[in-house]
Amino acid sequence: MNHTDTDRARDDLAKAVRAGAPEGIARAIINNVWPLYTEHSDALTAAVVELPAALLDRHPILRLLHPMTPVLARRARTFKPVAHAQDVRLMSADEADLLTLAQMISFRVNGDVTAAVVYARRLEDRLMEAPADGRDRLDGPLWFLHQQIGSTWLAAGETGRALLEFATARQLGRLSRQPYAERMALAKTALAHAIRGTLDDAERALAEAAQMPEVTTSNTNATTSSEAIAAALIAVERRSANIADLLTAAVQIDTIELNWPFSLLARCRFYLSSHRPEDALETIRLTSESHPVQHGSFAADVIASLSIESLIATGEVAYAWSIVKNNPKAGVLTQLATAHLALNDGRLEIAAQELRLLAADQALGPAQRAESVLLSGWLEFARTGDVSPESARQISRIVQRRDRRRLLEVMPRQLVERVREAIASEGAGEFDTVTEKLVFGDHQARPTLTSGELRILNPLPAQRSTASIASTFHVSPNTVKSQLRSIYRKLGCSTREEAIRAATRMRLLAPTAHD
């Protein structure tokens, strides 16, 4: 297998194309795939697109090289990257590496992240245990293998493991003869750091990448997309002034890198931070309908968590709980959103359970851990009406970090005010500077109604008149009116319609036969 001679690769392909035999063209590509991919991508693509579909399906690496594959994988055509047994038996170790790579990427492109992770582990095992000549060469594909393993771990939400692979890919890329290799690794490094919330590291990676050579045509979309999405995520978290421009640049183009969940995360976090939950829900709907999404993947975690957060903002709490119920394999983002939903809905035990699970997760990124601390402070406040000095100090430290601006907005106003009182003069100036620019919601504790008030409240959805309720319970209309006034005061409303909505949201109404 030719890993190094770019001129020979070009000539072999040109000769096969002139001969016109599809099998000969396929064999020329497979034998020279690395130098063709890195140095002659235009000629490679031109040859691949002319091959018959049956031949593409027989050789997974050829199907993967077809430019329409990432687009068709959305919905129209998924493919199973299974090589013929006879072909596998005749493969060298280097060819087997590239087959495993193609299988891993193919499953990832098709949205089957679970299968992609299986092949990532297989490729890791091969790199550790099975010798191959091409791996020891500076102009070989070893850096690219580690880069793609990292991309698979990132698609699975394993940002820590992804960063280890990207670090290896960067070091190997620095030694390789592909001058753009290091930039490709830095782009994905920035994206992984942006997801974890280590924004200074993400920013440094982007700054270094900007000084590197441009990537080749075959990798341009994937690399520029990763860089743009990472920059947009940083801007959203810091509430930077140029968010809109960065989001425009972060529009997702279908590539083998599966970047669309990260683009969706950036855009919808911006909508939520801008108090536009309806726009977030529409974007989630259109995106999820346009891509295959597997339960347990990072994409599923992003969609579920953003849906829950958006529905909290629109007041559709029951719908939000149905999403929680339908996503039993919840990722970290969905766990955080569930804790937020539970706190917003007064289900403190559920919030406590989710936060205990998050506290025990050693793989949490700094942003997720900070959000967990903020939600734990909310839980403490909801239970006691106060926060401990230690909780106040922790929240104050998070407030004063510019990387956590977006997270603060989920906090209720009463908690923010109590933290401000608790820290006294310790960092109060910076605390005030940050919080006065943000808009906080109100914490509505679930009110305690008397048995008489509950008796009057429950018939409200079905019985619209005071007289009918009074007749049902054999009391005077004035008694019903008195208890309604008390109910309105406790629920913070002034009409029956508002009382029904508030009671439904706070789960004060007794279940009906249809519930």
C-alpha positions, 0 to 999 in steps of 0.5 A: 500500500502506497502511503508516501509517493504522491506522484505515483498515486496520481499516476496510478489513478490517472492510468486506471481512469484512462483504462476505464475499468471501475474495479481497476479505478477502485483498486488504484484508489484503495492502494493509494488512498492516503496520498490521494486524499492529502495531496490530490483530493480533486482527482480522487473525488472526480474518480469516486463519483463515477464509480457504480453504487455497487462498487461503492457499497462493497468498499466502505472507504469509497462510499465514505469518500463520495461527497454526497454521502454526508448529505444523504446520510441525513435521511435518504440513504444510510449504508452499512459499512461492511466489507466482503470477507474475501477482501478483508482476508487479503488486506494488509495491516495498513489496509485493515486500519483504514477499513476500521477507520472507514467503518467508524466514520461511516457509522458516525455519519449515519448517526449510529454513534454507539456502533461508531464507538465500538469501531473507535475502540477496535481502532484503538486496540489495533493501534496498540497491538497490531503492527503496521508499516504505515504508522511509523512514517512521518507522512503516514495517516497515524495523526488522522486516525487519532483525530477521527477517534477523537471526533467519535468520542466527541460525538458520544459526548466524551469530551475528556477522551476526545481531548486526549486523542486530539492532543495526540493527533496534534503532536503527530500532525506537527511531525507529519508532512501535512502542514495543515494537520495541526490546525485540524486537531486544534479546531476540534480541540477548541470545540471540545473545550467550548463544550466543557466550558474551558473557554480560555483553552478553547480561545487559545486553540482557536488563536493558534489555529488561525496562525496555521496553514489553510487545510486542503479542500477535502477538509476545509468544511469540517475544519472551518465549521469546527472553528466557527462553532467553537467561536460561537459557543464561546460568545454565547457563554460570555454574552459577547456583542458579536454573537449574531455574526459568529452564529451566521458563520457557524451554519452547519455544512454536512461533513464526516465530522458530525458537527451539527449537534454543536451548532444546534447547541450554540444557536439555541442557547443564544435564543434562550438567552435572548428570551426567544424560546419559540425560535429555539423550539422551531430550530430544534424541530427542524434540525432533529427532523433533518438528521438521524438521532440515536438515543444515548448520543450527544446529539440526543442529549443536546436535543432533549436538554434544549427542548426541556429548557425551551419548554420551561421558558414557554411554561409548557411544563407537562410537555417538558416532563414527557421529554424527560420520561421519553429519554431514560438514557439521559446525558449530562445536559439532560440531567442538568435540564431535568434538575432545572425543570424539577426546581422550577416545578417544585419537585425538589426530591427529583432535583436532589436526585439528579444533582446527586448523580451529577455530583458523583460524575468525575467526568463533568466539565467545568461549565457543567459542574458550575451549573450543578453548583448553581442548581444546588444553591437553588435547591437549598434556597427552595428547601430552607428559604436561605443559602449557607455562607459556603453556598453563597461564596461558591455562587459568588465565585461563579458569578464573577467569572465571565465564562458563566454569564449564560448560566446565571440567567436560570437562577431565580431573582430571590436566590440572587438577592439572598446571595448578595446579602450573604456575601456582604462586602466580599466581592459585592462590587463585581457581583452587582456589576454582573447581575444588574445586566441580567434578567432573572425569573421569580422563584414561586414556592409551591403554596400550601392550600387548606382542604377547603381551598383545595375543595373549591380549586379542583372543580374550577376547570369543569364548573365555571360558576360560583353558584354551581360550585356552591351547590355541589358542596352545599355551601353559600356562594359567599363562602366560595367567593371568600375561598377563591379570594384566598386561592388567588392571593396564594397563587398570585393571580386574579382570575379563574383562568389564571388560577387554573393555569397556575394550579396546573403548573404547580400540580395542585389539581387532583388527578382526573380519571384521564390522567 
